[in-house]
């Protein structure tokens, strides 16, 4: 099976969801360095989609950068402090 066939099976046959519709999705919020709430997203994937369009980076790079900010590997990502809600 190819990767494309696996994804098709996951979505259409098993009924798995992506983004905010996924049962494992966690809401995240981005705060300025002074602690003011700047943005809120229903899941990390939605935040990454927003920033990959805004900054012109790949989706995978945006997810990795935001994940590092949420988990404390980096102090800030895209100029924001990220937290799970």
Secondary structure, DSSP 8 states (H G I E B T S, - for coil): --HHHHHHIIIIIS----GGGSTT---EEEE-TTS-EEEEESSHHHHHHHHHHHHT--HHHHHHHHHHHHTTSSS-BTTBEEEE-
